[in-house]
Amino acid sequence: MRLFGGMKIYTVHVLPDRARAYEQPVFVREGFHFFAFLFTFFWALYERLWWHAAAILLANASVMALGKALYFTPPSIAILQFCIQLFVGFYAHDWQRARLGKRGYIMADIAAADSLLRAQQRFFERHLAAA
């Protein structure tokens, strides 16, 4: 049984200067990103978010250095590292949308569905009905 019915919200981004912009949209899910939470630095590298990866690495190194300099206990260092991971998990999709915006994409639609495939189907149904 799924909590809240399993509905997910996706933002749909397209490049407006292409002749067939709506044929290759990019779907970005809203909400918490579990893999970004687990693999913070490596996830940022995989997504080509170079500045974010550097900031994550700097934050982790700062926590370790401050922990040793101020004699934090290992559990308190672990809690700070966990907070960094939570932050990355909650902001991961926003960072992806910002990267798309810098590359010229615009948000064309919002689709709610129980899976990515169903969200794509709903988007294309609306797009074809409008065309």
C-alpha positions as CSV (number, residue, x, y, z in Angstrom):
1,M,0.0,0.0,0.0
2,R,1.4,3.4,-1.0
3,L,1.2,6.4,1.2
4,F,-0.9,9.3,-0.4
5,G,-1.9,7.2,-3.4
6,G,1.6,7.2,-5.0
7,M,1.1,10.3,-7.0
8,K,4.3,12.0,-8.1
9,I,4.6,15.5,-9.6
10,Y,6.9,16.1,-12.6
11,T,7.9,19.4,-14.2
12,V,8.3,19.3,-18.0
13,H,11.0,21.3,-19.6
14,V,11.6,22.0,-23.3
15,L,14.0,24.0,-25.4
16,P,11.8,26.7,-27.1
17,D,14.2,27.5,-29.9
18,R,14.0,24.1,-31.5
19,A,11.5,23.4,-34.4
20,R,10.1,20.4,-32.6
21,A,10.7,21.4,-29.0
22,Y,7.8,19.4,-27.5
23,E,9.1,16.1,-29.0
24,Q,12.0,15.8,-26.6
25,P,10.9,17.2,-23.2
26,V,12.9,16.6,-20.0
27,F,10.9,15.5,-17.0
28,V,12.2,16.4,-13.5
29,R,10.4,14.9,-10.5
30,E,9.5,17.0,-7.4
31,G,10.4,15.9,-3.9
32,F,13.2,14.1,-2.2
33,H,15.9,12.5,-4.3
34,F,17.0,9.3,-2.6
35,F,20.1,8.7,-4.7
36,A,21.3,12.2,-4.2
37,F,20.9,11.7,-0.5
38,L,22.9,8.5,-0.5
39,F,25.7,9.4,-2.9
40,T,25.8,13.2,-2.5
41,F,29.2,14.0,-4.1
42,F,29.1,11.2,-6.7
43,W,25.5,12.0,-7.7
44,A,26.5,15.7,-8.3
45,L,29.4,14.5,-10.5
46,Y,27.1,12.1,-12.4
47,E,24.6,14.9,-13.0
48,R,27.4,17.3,-14.1
49,L,26.7,19.7,-11.3
50,W,30.3,20.7,-10.9
51,W,29.9,23.7,-8.6
52,H,27.5,21.7,-6.4
53,A,29.9,18.8,-6.2
54,A,32.7,21.1,-5.2
55,A,30.4,22.7,-2.5
56,I,29.4,19.3,-1.2
57,L,33.1,18.2,-1.0
58,L,34.0,21.5,0.7
59,A,31.1,21.2,3.2
60,N,32.1,17.6,4.1
61,A,35.8,18.5,4.4
62,S,34.8,21.5,6.6
63,V,32.7,19.4,8.9
64,M,35.6,16.9,9.3
65,A,38.2,19.7,9.9
66,L,36.0,21.6,12.3
67,G,35.2,18.4,14.1
68,K,38.8,17.6,14.7
69,A,39.8,21.2,15.6
70,L,36.9,21.7,18.0
71,Y,37.1,18.2,19.4
72,F,33.6,17.2,18.3
73,T,32.6,13.6,19.1
74,P,32.2,11.2,16.2
75,P,28.4,11.0,16.7
76,S,28.1,14.8,16.4
77,I,30.3,14.7,13.2
78,A,28.0,12.0,11.8
79,I,24.9,14.1,12.6
80,L,26.4,17.1,10.7
81,Q,27.3,14.8,7.7
82,F,23.8,13.4,7.8
83,C,22.4,17.0,7.7
84,I,24.5,17.7,4.6
85,Q,23.1,14.6,3.0
86,L,19.5,15.6,3.8
87,F,20.1,19.0,2.4
88,V,21.4,17.6,-0.9
89,G,18.5,15.1,-1.0
90,F,15.9,17.8,-0.7
91,Y,17.5,20.3,-3.1
92,A,18.7,17.9,-5.8
93,H,15.7,18.3,-8.2
94,D,15.8,22.1,-7.8
95,W,19.5,22.0,-8.8
96,Q,18.6,20.0,-11.9
97,R,15.9,22.4,-12.9
98,A,18.3,25.4,-12.4
99,R,20.8,23.6,-14.6
100,L,18.2,23.1,-17.3
101,G,17.2,26.8,-17.1
102,K,20.8,27.8,-17.6
103,R,20.9,25.6,-20.7
104,G,17.9,27.5,-22.2
105,Y,15.1,25.1,-21.2
106,I,11.8,26.5,-20.1
107,M,9.1,24.8,-17.9
108,A,6.3,23.9,-20.3
109,D,4.0,21.9,-18.1
110,I,3.4,20.1,-14.8
111,A,2.3,16.5,-14.9
112,A,1.1,14.4,-12.0
113,A,1.0,10.6,-12.3
114,D,2.0,7.5,-10.4
115,S,5.0,6.9,-12.7
116,L,7.3,8.7,-15.1
117,L,5.8,6.8,-18.0
118,R,2.2,7.8,-17.1
119,A,3.4,11.4,-16.7
120,Q,4.9,11.3,-20.2
121,Q,1.7,9.9,-21.5
122,R,-0.4,12.6,-19.9
123,F,1.9,15.3,-21.2
124,F,1.9,14.1,-24.8
125,E,-1.9,13.6,-24.7
126,R,-2.3,17.3,-23.6
127,H,0.2,18.5,-26.2
128,L,-1.3,16.5,-29.0
129,A,-4.8,17.7,-28.0
130,A,-3.6,21.3,-28.1
131,A,-1.9,21.0,-31.5
